[in-house]
Amino acid sequence: MPVRAVVFDVGGVLEINPPTGWLDRWAARLQLTTAELGHRLDQLWGGGDIGAVTLADIERRTAADLQLSDRVLGELLDDVWSEYLGSLNQPLMEFVRSLRPRWKTAILSNSFVGAREREQDAYGFQDVFDTIVYSHEVGHLKPDPTIYAIACERLGVEPEDVLFLDDLPANLDGARAVGIDAIRFADTEQAIADIRSRLDRSAPVT
């Protein structure tokens, strides 16, 4: 089948996200163990990845639970978002731009409330991709079959028309289970080469 759309993961693929050590730093600052702070934040931030709570709710309860002033809360969240956003994978983004308009392009991301605004401000994703499917906006996480179906519906294509790039095997397996061709991201050069090879084997899209 000809490929009509190429879909990209964000974290670890379009964004490079090395650990920044923010959790250790903040545990020390708040006089908690890293494990204790991690557990408390997991509880406080639960549901943010599927939009079950708002970012404002998360900020309020984080400030209350950890007894943070508005200033300190802002510093904590800036640290968290810094690691979340990482840095842009510039060569891959240039490759994405080169695909259009011959192929449709999309983002399919397990995300967190607030990610659309932060990523748009930092990287302008909405200006590059035909559609963006964020888990916190649609209420489903990869590898749930529903989120792949949503991406296909928004792109106006069938699963067999799609090529998907992700770095996590479970997400690739989820895509393949619904009929999407999937490539594992190991590094940028490999990913671009593998996508080009697959597209070269595909009949031209008109």
Secondary structure, DSSP 4 states (H G I P E B T S, - for coil): ----EEEE-TBTTTEE-----HHHHHHHHTT--HHHHHHHHHHHHTTTTTTSS-HHHHHHHHHHHHT--HHHHHHHHHHHHHHHH-EE-HHHHHHHHHHTTTSEEEEEE---TTHHHHHHHHH-GGGT-SEEEEHHHHT--TT-HHHHHHHHHHHT--GGGEEEEES-HHHHHHHHHTT-EEEE-S-HHHHHHHHHHHHHTSPPP-
